[in-house]
Amino acid sequence: MVAVNRLTRVNARPAEQPINLEDGDDIFNWPFLYAARTARIDLTGEMTAKLRDYLNRGGFFVADDMWGVGEQQAIAETVNNLYPKRELVELGNDAQAFHMLFDLDQRYQILGQWARFNGMQPLNGAYDPHFKGVFDEKGRMTIAVWFNNDTGDSWEWADDPSYPEKFSALGIRIMLNHIVYAMTH
């Protein structure tokens, strides 16, 4: 949130706010949701309906930090439950979300802080990063899914000199672009 306030004109709350889909209608107070490690996401029918309503009203959802085919299955099933007729599609270099504040034609895999201790190897042998999205009937991306990346760690560890700066630089730019996209589309 420090980067949002410093590098955009979005006046963001300086701290994150945990949201529980079972806690009333609090979800509708927030324009942007971020979830990490969604490898075991398990939403009830009521929770799925609320998340769908949130997205249909203009909300935006990012799922991050899933490694390998096995971990990606849960979010793929969630997307299918939310929108059975919509596809999770690979975002090309021309995707608007890659050109809001920063032009991000050159993207690479963002490893988490844990990679410092395993020889910079990705989890589950997942070497191929993917940035995907789900679009509504008007062509607006409502869900972004970042497979085989740990973008959240790139922000969390940005000030740690032992964490590679190149990961933080790209991760912060990707998130800022997606936040500005979500707030303007």
N, C-alpha and C positions, 0 to 999 in steps of 0.2 A: 504494500500500500504506500510505502515511502516513495517508490518509483512512480506510482500513479500520480501522486500529488506533486512530485518534483518535475516529471517529464511530460505531463499532459495538463489540460485545462479542466480535468475532472476533479472536483473537490470530494475526495474519497475519505471515508472514515479511516483513521490510522490503524485500526486493528480488524482482524477478521471476526466474523460472527458465525458460530456454529448454527446450522439450521437442521431441524428435525422435521421431516415430512409428517410426522404424527402430532406435532405441536400446533394445533389450530391452523391459522392462515398466515403465520409469520413469513413463510416463503415469499408471499406476494409483496413484502416490504423491501425485497432485494432484487436488483436487476441482473445479477450475475452470480452463478453458483459454480464452485470449483470443488471437485472431489478427487482425492488421490487414492491409489491402491484399490480401485473398484473391481478387483479380481473376484471379490466375493459379495457383490451387490445383490441384495435380495429384497425387492420391494413387494409389499402386499398389493392387491388390486386397488385398494383405496389410495395408497401412496403413489402408485403409478398414475392413477387418474388425476391426482393433485399435481404431480410433476408435469403431466401432459397439459393440464389447464394453465399452469405457470408458463410453460413454453409457448402455448398458443396465445397467451396474453402479451407476449413480447419478451419474456425472460430468456436467459441464455445460460447454458450448462456446459462446463468443460470437465471431461474425465481424463485423468493423467496417471502415469506411473503404472502401466501394465506391461509385463514382460513375457513374451512368448505367446504362442497360440493358446495354451491352456488358460492363461490369465485374461486373455482378450475375449474369451467366450462369454463371460458374465455380462460385460458391457454390450456386446453384440446382441445378447438375448434381451437386455433391458431396452435397447433401441427398438428391437423388433416388437416388444410388448407395448412400447409407447406408440409406435407408428408402424404397423405391419406392412404398409405400402410404401414406406420410405426406405431409402438405402443409405448405408454408411459409405460415403464415397471418398476416395483419395483426393486431397486438395492439391491442385497443380500450382505451379508458380504464378498463374494468373489469378488465384483466389484473392478476393478483396482483403481478407483478413491478414494477408501477408504484405499488404501495402498501405496500411492506415497511417502509421507514423514512420515506420522503417520499411524499406524495400528488402524483403527477405527471400530473394531468389535462391540464395545459397544457404541451405540448412543442413545440419548434420545431427547426429545422435547426441543427445544430452544425457550424460551419465550422472548418477547421484553421488553424493558424498562418499558412500560406501565403496565406490570404485577405486578410491585412493588406496584401499587396503587389499584389493584383489588383482592388482596389475592392470587396472583400467579395463576390466572385462565386463560386458553387460550381463544382466541376470538372465538365467534360463537360455543362454546361448542366442539371445535375441539381438542380432547385429543390425537388423534392417529397421530404421526408424520410419514411422508413418504418422502423418498428420491428416486426419479424416474429419468429415463433417456430415451433418444431416441437415437438409434444407426443406423449408416449408413450400407450400404450393406457389408462393410468390417469389421463390428463389432466395429467401433470407436464410442464412445459416442459423440454426437454433441450438445445435449441439456440436461441440468440437471434441474430438477424441484423439489423444496423443499417445500412440502405441510405441513401446520400446524406447521411451524417453522418461526422464525423471525431472521434469521442468520445475516442479515444486522445490526440489533440492537446490536447483540453480539459483533460486531467489533466497532461500533460507541460508545458504552457505556463501552468498556473494561476498561477504566481508571477511571470510576466512582465507588467509593467504595460502593455505595448503590446498584449497579447492581451485581447480583450473578456471581461470577467468573467462576463457572462451565459452565455457558452458553457461556461466552466469550472464555473459553478454548476450548470447542468443536467447536464453530462456526468458530473460527480462523483456527483450524486444518482442518475442512471440506473445507473451502474456499481455503486454501493453497494446500491441496491435489488436488482439482479440477483445480486450476490454473496450477499446475505442470503437471497434466494429460493433460490439454488442450494444453500446450506448447510442450509436448513430443509425443503426439499421433496424 
